[in-house]
């Protein structure tokens, strides 16, 4: 016999199951007559003795080797109520089999019933009340739900049609020699058409009405020239992603800043996000008490609840696949328009929602094979963007929500454009191994409650990191200010602080981004704060200035009183109120929002190294070599975004109540 045979033993016992040795015979045709018993435990000697006692004689041309292997003895089932329990067990098995056969039909019926109930509810709501904001939202949600159901039902047919279309397109358009010349002509025609449209729009519809916006036009040109001159290889620059990255950014900015519908839409979205963020107040009040709403409750009490709530919401969106769908579609769109790789495009899209340290996790398997240019783009996108949780916190601090949302979106193509300009592609990207990128894996949450809990748990590290860094860098900033004041006093220059120095050092940069000359010092100080003390401190200062402007506008409308300035502070005479740090024009607030909308502060360099180096040790040297260049590229991407806003922003004139009799700004 060539096959092994195993002696199986079944024992019935009410004692706990345990492992006992079991002899396993192995047979082979050796023309020998022997029995070899292998016993490592000594418990099987009785078997041999029994064989000898019974005078067992074995005559066979086989070699039998008895080996011991563990066997788990399972105790027989216990029925505490006798036949009744056995009957219940049979019913359990019967219902289990029915459920396995019919569960798909049950879930399908449940979904159909839920859809019918929702459509009934929607019809009643339309009949009861329509033509208001809530009705429009409900209609849009219903439309998206219908589209999702239709796409789900037609997934197979769409897949086959898509494959046929791709095959026909690739055969007729990509591989055909006849179309190469046509594609080349079309490419350059689009370049010329887009350039002409931008120049005509700016020259006809922007500059004649807002001549001061030419500052930002000059700034944009200077930034592109400087990036090209300091590029790692100017001769290798591929202008396609650079050109179309700026065009995408410009187009989106036109829609949100120059069209009434786009501006109102993003303003409505910004207000909706602000109200959504305020929903965290209930949880904060439950944990911290109502004292967190106090005027000087502290940054931790004001922002911790927002971060936890918004992070849990992001994890819930990821659980339902909404976040993955949005990120991958945006990434595919960027890859198609800019001809960038799938990995860098997906990271660029993901940085709109998740942070500098989380976005590279989506493409971790591809990091060992990406080129240096792609690695540079991944880091640049992280430096030039903010996560959804940070955006919610900045909105809570008082930053303009609509401009913050716009900045988060249009920074994605700007980061890719600047990255490809400063560090162009010099190697052949392995695009074949960058297909089918997915955000979720087997470690994803198993249900809705786990997703929400995972998001809240993950935010513990986020909140702790933000708070300790805030304490550290605000204290360091205080140390720097104290030192500078002491140095200034020795030379007879009182009040020489870090803000004052940044207001002068960053003045030219703020000016070429389109800032009014009266506010360039304040904008420069905010940029300096972002570099040293992270954007959290900078947005807190900006939020204070925005609140001061609202307070000042209310004061002028209600009292029509007088005021005067003391340094940067504005004192309202009738109410004896001091507006610390003063305020800026609304355009300057918008430009500041875009300019500091990124995690490109000096501490973020450590975050980037601490994330990418352990994630891909083989690329540690490349990460260290490229991180400073990516840091600069991320900041330039933010400044380019601010310059685009400076070109297109319509409210360029100061309100009348900010002007004195001679037409000069009073602050």
Secondary structure, DSSP 8 states (H G I E B T S, - for coil): --S----------SS---EEEEEEEE----S-EEEEE--SSS--HHHHHHHHHTT-----SEEEEEEEEEEE-------TTTHHHHHHHHHHHHHHHHHHHHHHHHHHHHHHHHHHHHHHHHHHHHHH--SSHHHHHHHHHHHHHHHHHHHHHTHHHHHHHHHHHHHHHIIIIIS-THHHHHHHHHHHHHHHHHHHHHHHHIIIIITTT-GGGHHHHHHHHHHHHHHHHT-TTGGG--HHHHHHHHHHHHHHHHHHHT-HHHHHHHHHHHHHHHHHHHTTHHHHHHHH-GGGGSTT--HHHHHHHHHHHHHHHHHHHHHTTHHHHHHHHHHHHHHHHH---HHHHHHHHHTTTS-HHHHGGGGGGGGGGS-HHHHHHHHHHHHT---HHHHHHHHHHT--HHHHHHHHHHHHHHHHHHHHHHS---S---GGGG-S--S--TTS-SSHHHHHHHHHHHHHHHHHHHHHHHHHHHHHHHHHHHHHHHHHHHTT-TT--HHHHHHHHTHHHHHHTT--GGGHHHHHHHHHHHHHHHHHHHHHHHHHHHHHHHHHHHHHHHH---EEEETTEEEETTTTEEETT----HHHHHHHHHHT-S--SHHHHHHHHHHHHHHTGGGHHHHHHHHHHHHHHHHHHHHHHHHHHHHH-S--S--GGGB-TTS-B--
